[in-house]
Amino acid sequence: MPLINLVIVLIVVGVLLWAVNTYIPMDRKIKNILNIVVVIAVVVWLLRAFGVLESLGMIRVGS
């Protein structure tokens, strides 16, 4: 995946998360959970985009 696509996706996700946090009235706890879920999803997506998660799948523990 080209680097420009990664940057564009990160910008779009950031702007959407900012818009949700700013303009949609929610309880602070729900916003925190939403932010954590989005950050974890983006980190996992980036790890898969760079091929880190696929290499972790080849590791075997035990017999």
N, C-alpha and C positions, 0 to 999 in steps of 0.2 A: 504494500500500500504506500503510495507516495506521501512524502512528508507534508505537503501542502494539504492533503486530505485530512491528515491527522490534526493539523492545526485548525482547519476549518471546523471539524467536528468538535474539538475542544472549545472553540469560541462559541459555537452554537449551543452546546450543552451548558456552558457557563452563563450565557445570556438568558437561556430559558430558566435555569435555576435561580438566577437573580430576579427575573420577572415574577416567578412563582413566589419567591420569598418576599418580594416587595409589594405586589399587588393583590395577592390572594390572602384574605384573612384566615389564619389558622392559629391554633394553639402552638406555643413555642416548642413543646415536646414533639409535636407532629412534624414541625419544620426541621427540627434537629434530626429526627429519624429519616426524613426525606433526604436531607443533605448527606447523611451517612450512607444511605443506600445508593444515591447517585454517585458519590465519590468512589465507593467500592466497585460499583458497576463500571465506571470509567477506568479505574486501575486494572481491573480484570480484562477489560477490552484492550487496553494498551499492552498488557502483558501478552495477550493472545496475538495482537497485531505484530509485536516484535518477536514472536516465536518462543517466548520463555515458557509458557504453560505447556506447549507441546513437548518440549524437552524434559519437563518435569514428569510427564506421563510415562517415560521410559524407566524411571527409577523404581526398583523393586525393593521392598522391605520384607525381610524374612525369607522363607523358602518357597 
